[in-house]
Amino acid sequence: GAGVSQSPSNKVTEKGKDVELRCDPISGHTALYWYRQSLGQGLEFLIYFQGNSAPDKSGLPSDRFSAERTGGSVSTLTIQRTQQEDSAVYLCASSLTARDSSNQPQHFGDGTRLSIL
Amino acid sequence: QKEVEQNSGPLSVPEGAIASLNCTYSDRGSQSFFWYRQYSGKSPELIMSIYSNGDKEDGRFTAQLNKASQYVSLLIRDSQPSDSATYLCAVTYISGNTPLVFGKGTRLSVIA
């Protein structure tokens, strides 16, 4: 079945350029999450969408990072004026809407490996 | 600061043995607990979810949760070389759809 789809799978760009990463969640999943994983580090939360709104943007590391989601489906994460420290794997996950106090499991895409030269 | 702690390993076990992976978390109000498996160069794959105290079994995997002691563990019975991966513990602190807080993972190596 169709899982979370991310593109591109790899992106190499020069410092100072803008990049746009795309995530297409599992059909019917209303919640969408962006994380990043640096080499040898754990997963770091960036931003979360419920439908098209972002209740929690607390993980965005700077104002160079922004994200949007349209139509309750596809999301794009944009990094402006990239820096070398932005190099990481950017992972997107999606989940169903929580029905009760328990949290719905999140399912991850294959990620975008971003390298800033 | 909400933290999830795991021993980084590597944890080495012989094929056929039981692998025991442990995780502690800082916030007593934590709601939901998940174990993910991540092969090198791949994305995390959900293995188990557990929400209440006690054990939950799924095939060769058993998750154990003790909220009073603030730890969650994963047991892998009859370990196989294909189980060699990094195991990530993840916790949510609020009910509903909320971000996961991840530990840095424990690297498991199953020796044939």
Boltz contact constraints between the chains, C-beta under 6 A:
constraints:
  - contact:
      token1: [A, 31]
      token2: [B, 97]
      max_distance: 6.0
  - contact:
      token1: [A, 33]
      token2: [B, 99]
      max_distance: 6.0
  - contact:
      token1: [A, 42]
      token2: [B, 102]
      max_distance: 6.0
  - contact:
      token1: [A, 42]
      token2: [B, 104]
      max_distance: 6.0
  - contact:
      token1: [A, 43]
      token2: [B, 102]
      max_distance: 6.0
  - contact:
      token1: [A, 45]
      token2: [B, 99]
      max_distance: 6.0
  - contact:
      token1: [A, 48]
      token2: [B, 99]
      max_distance: 6.0
  - contact:
      token1: [A, 50]
      token2: [B, 97]
      max_distance: 6.0
  - contact:
      token1: [A, 91]
      token2: [B, 43]
      max_distance: 6.0
  - contact:
      token1: [A, 98]
      token2: [B, 96]
      max_distance: 6.0
  - contact:
      token1: [A, 98]
      token2: [B, 97]
      max_distance: 6.0
  - contact:
      token1: [A, 101]
      token2: [B, 95]
      max_distance: 6.0
  - contact:
      token1: [A, 102]
      token2: [B, 32]
      max_distance: 6.0
  - contact:
      token1: [A, 102]
      token2: [B, 51]
      max_distance: 6.0
  - contact:
      token1: [A, 103]
      token2: [B, 32]
      max_distance: 6.0
  - contact:
      token1: [A, 103]
      token2: [B, 92]
      max_distance: 6.0
  - contact:
      token1: [A, 105]
      token2: [B, 46]
      max_distance: 6.0
  - contact:
      token1: [A, 105]
      token2: [B, 49]
      max_distance: 6.0
  - contact:
      token1: [A, 108]
      token2: [B, 43]
      max_distance: 6.0
  - contact:
      token1: [A, 108]
      token2: [B, 44]
      max_distance: 6.0
  - contact:
      token1: [A, 110]
      token2: [B, 43]
      max_distance: 6.0
  - contact:
      token1: [A, 111]
      token2: [B, 43]
      max_distance: 6.0
